[in-house]
Amino acid sequence: METWTALTTLGDRERAEALGRALEALDPEPSGIGVIMLEDGSGIWEVGGYFADAPDEIALALLAAAHGAAEFTISQLPDADWVAHVRRELAPVDAGRFLVDCGSGVEIVPEGRILIRIEASMAFGTGHHGTTLGCLNALERLVGNGAIIRKVADIGCGTAVLAMAAQLACGAEVLASDVDPVAIEVARANLAANGLEDCVTLVETSGFDDSRLAGPFDLVLANILRDPLLGMANDMAQALREGGHAVLSGILIEQADHLANHYASAGFGLHMREDIGEWATLTLARTSS
């Protein structure tokens, strides 16, 4: 099957996500859309569409201009089964007890391991990215150190890989939220693939705006970006019980100290930090009311 790609870049998340949503209305419509931040520290976002039919170049040019993006680069790819390719290339991720399989077909789970399946066509948030891997490692350390984790919030859940990891590792009551309705549907599909649709509650909202996220939680997982993390520090402090933990990622190494200091002023102490590639993951403890 022939495949076309259309890729562009722009300078901030809000416009990138708006452009990603606008791509959904194209005719012919894309078979897949990706919105990701480049991992070079530039703050640049890439927006891409994958098409089974040649895309409308004029429509793409108008969308790029309307959203302040660079001109789309359109390429025709050779005939290939791209989902099968992804399945071959994305080996299962090891993170402590967690084994995240992005469609490669793991059938035998080693004793003592926790298998989480993520659909290959829904590959953002598989554990291959340093931020997701850092969060899985942080969760594993907290569980291994005997942290009491009975109620968990996963803010900006994406594929729900962290929500599923928390539920499987702790048997916790888990609420997973995302502002993007597409992410909620992706999360719902992955929960079903793992038999967890009745174990994790999905909430479409921004931050802690929904009353169901009032807490008190024992653990908050938030793998998003620095600016929204800075903005929700006080809300997170109110949602966490004293002695509870927050695992924060989606932040570059050079942003980590500023974020940790900001959260210290909201009543958090730094419990652990892990740097993977260009990314940092912070584990914080709620120290005061």
Buried (B, 14 or more C-beta within 10 A) or exposed (E): EEBBBBBBBBEBBEBBBBBBBBBEEBEEBBBBBBBEBEEEEEEBBBBBBBBBEEBBEEBBEEBBEEBEBBEBEBEEEEEEEBBEEBBEEBEBBEBBBBBBBBBBEBEEEEEEBBBBBBBBBBBBBBBBBBBBBBBBBBBBBBBEEEBBBEBBBBBBBBBBBBBBBBBBBBEBBBBBBBBBEBBBBBBBBBBEBBEBBEBBBBBBBBBBEEEEBEBEBBBBBBBBBBBBBBEBBEBBBBBBBEEBBBBBBBBBBEBBEEBBEBBBEBBBEBBBBBEBEBBBBBBBBBBEE
